[in-house]
Amino acid sequence: MRRLPQIALLPDGKRLHLQDGPIDLIVEARESERDVRVAYEAAARRFAGLLDELCEELADLRKAADPHRCALKGVVARRMHAAVAPFAREHFITPMAAVAGSVAEEILAAMVASAALRRAYVNNGGDIALHLSNGEQFTVGLIDRPDARGLMRTTVVRADDAVRGVATSGCHGRSFSLGIADAVTVLARTAAQADAAATIIANAVDLPDHPAIVRCPADELQPDSDLGPRLVTREVGPLTYQEVATALQAGEAKAGPLLGSGLIEAAALHLKGQIRVVGLQSRAANVCPAGQINESMIHA
């Protein structure tokens, strides 16, 4: 029997839910009822078969990216590679580091091509692709860790900003991390770029060989992991204030040059109650009380 994706409006009647295997999207568009319906139909059409497209090249997507050459064929696969290639000269990284953001971008592109939308987003587990027409804006809630619902900050993304992608990485999320960050949220020009950069910065928030940090090979937890035998973080025990600060400084040191080169627009790093921001100051980011969730926000 052929697998069919799950496609349905959520109970609020405004958002569309698309799910197929590990891909789980929340989609929302704003415009006339007709245009929203057309956009959602386009999203559903493009979503059907998308996982199969990726699976056809999965073996290559799990290999270390070549910074100079891409042999991948699919549109989404090539977008994944393009997002990670700038990091592949200095780091081990596979195109899978940008899969969530790249899928979100693909679905959003199908929607925008089909209807003149005022604004829209596709949220793939916290990795978000944004569309904004003139005068529109989104308030993005930056969570303090991917498996929780507390907010560390909010920021507003406006139509005249360069930001069109938001992504979060950390050692508590859906994917494995080499670092110890509770959460690193990145704003970038595309969701795929944000996804790749969040992975790299989160990996850099670390205290190598610290006895309170439990690590194990990724392939012991998930035999087909693209990280293979590399040690991933499973638990972070008690750390002193200065140790937390040192780990976050390592992440800042990685994020700063990425901001300078245009690979990211901003980043927020969180570990055990301490926060560091790179580039967010100029965006008037706001500190939010823990647990204060506004359902009108998009949560990265």
Summary of the structure (lengths in Angstrom):
residues: 300
radius of gyration: 18.5
end to end distance: 35.3
largest distance: 58.1
contacts: 1050
relative contact order: 0.13
helix: 34%
strand: 27%
